[in-house]
Structure formats: structure tokens, C-alpha cells
Amino acid sequence: MELKVTECCKRKGITLQELADKLGVARSTLANTLVKKNPTLDTLEKIAKALDVKVADLFEEEQDKNILTCPKCGARFKLEE
């Protein structure tokens, strides 16, 4: 599971520094959150709100549409018919 925060920022025309400012955190704090790739749901919601996107937009789409990835723990589940 890969976060696409940087890509979302580019699409919105803002820098990571500007996003950090909107979140009220240091850029280094935001960078550490993105590097560890396991932010809390609360943090993801704040980032999504600051970028005016859905939380789901912060993640790479699965190539296989029958696979869901938990945004909290990263576990992947295959849907079966």
C-alpha cells in the first residue's frame, strides 16, 4: 500500500510545506508520517480534509479490483464470489 500524498499535493498545486502549514505541523513531522506509511485514520482524515480529497484518494489503486486494502493496518483481502 503506497500513499499518494505527494501526488495529491501536485494535483492541487501545493507543496508539502504548505500542506504541513495547513495541518499545523512541521514539514519534518509530515515527512516522518508519510515515510512510516502507517498513519492513523485520524491523521489520514486531516490530510484528506486539508487537500480536499477523500481518504481513499490518498492511496494507490489496487490493480486487481477484487483486492481491498485496510487503510489502518495495510492488510489485503481478496473478495471472492
C-alpha positions as CSV (number, residue, x, y, z in Angstrom):
1,M,0.0,0.0,0.0
2,E,1.5,3.3,-1.1
3,L,0.4,6.7,0.0
4,K,-0.1,9.3,-2.8
5,V,0.0,12.4,-0.7
6,T,2.8,14.0,-2.8
7,E,0.9,13.3,-6.0
8,C,-2.3,14.8,-4.5
9,C,-0.4,17.9,-3.5
10,K,1.0,18.2,-7.0
11,R,-2.6,17.9,-8.5
12,K,-3.8,20.6,-6.0
13,G,-0.8,22.8,-6.7
14,I,0.5,23.0,-3.2
15,T,3.8,22.0,-1.7
16,L,4.4,19.6,1.2
17,Q,5.4,22.7,3.3
18,E,2.0,24.3,2.5
19,L,0.2,21.1,3.5
20,A,2.2,20.9,6.7
21,D,1.2,24.5,7.4
22,K,-2.5,23.7,6.8
23,L,-2.1,20.8,9.2
24,G,-0.3,22.9,11.8
25,V,2.7,20.6,11.9
26,A,6.3,20.9,10.9
27,R,7.3,19.7,7.5
28,S,9.6,17.1,9.1
29,T,6.7,15.8,11.1
30,L,4.6,15.4,8.0
31,A,7.5,13.8,6.2
32,N,8.0,11.3,9.0
33,T,4.3,10.4,8.9
34,L,4.4,9.7,5.2
35,V,7.7,7.7,5.4
36,K,6.4,5.4,8.1
37,K,3.4,4.7,5.9
38,N,1.2,3.7,8.8
39,P,-0.5,7.0,9.8
40,T,-3.6,6.8,12.0
41,L,-7.0,7.1,10.4
42,D,-7.4,10.5,12.2
43,T,-4.2,11.7,10.5
44,L,-5.3,10.5,7.1
45,E,-8.7,12.3,7.6
46,K,-6.9,15.5,8.4
47,I,-4.6,15.2,5.4
48,A,-7.5,14.4,3.1
49,K,-9.5,17.4,4.5
50,A,-6.6,19.7,4.0
51,L,-6.2,18.5,0.4
52,D,-10.0,18.5,-0.2
53,V,-9.9,14.9,-1.3
54,K,-11.3,11.6,0.0
55,V,-9.2,9.4,2.3
56,A,-9.3,6.7,-0.4
57,D,-7.7,9.2,-2.9
58,L,-4.5,9.1,-0.7
59,F,-3.8,5.5,-1.6
60,E,-2.7,3.8,-4.8
61,E,-5.5,1.9,-6.5
62,E,-5.2,-1.8,-6.5
63,Q,-4.5,-3.3,-9.9
64,D,-6.8,-6.2,-9.0
65,K,-10.2,-4.7,-8.3
66,N,-11.1,-7.8,-6.2
67,I,-8.5,-6.8,-3.6
68,L,-9.2,-4.4,-0.8
69,T,-6.5,-2.9,1.5
70,C,-7.3,-1.8,5.0
71,P,-6.2,1.8,5.4
72,K,-5.4,1.3,9.0
73,C,-3.2,-1.8,9.1
74,G,-2.5,-2.4,5.4
75,A,-3.9,-5.9,5.4
76,R,-5.0,-7.0,1.9
77,F,-8.2,-9.0,1.4
78,K,-9.3,-10.8,-1.8
79,L,-13.0,-10.7,-2.5
80,E,-14.5,-13.9,-3.6
81,E,-17.8,-14.5,-5.3
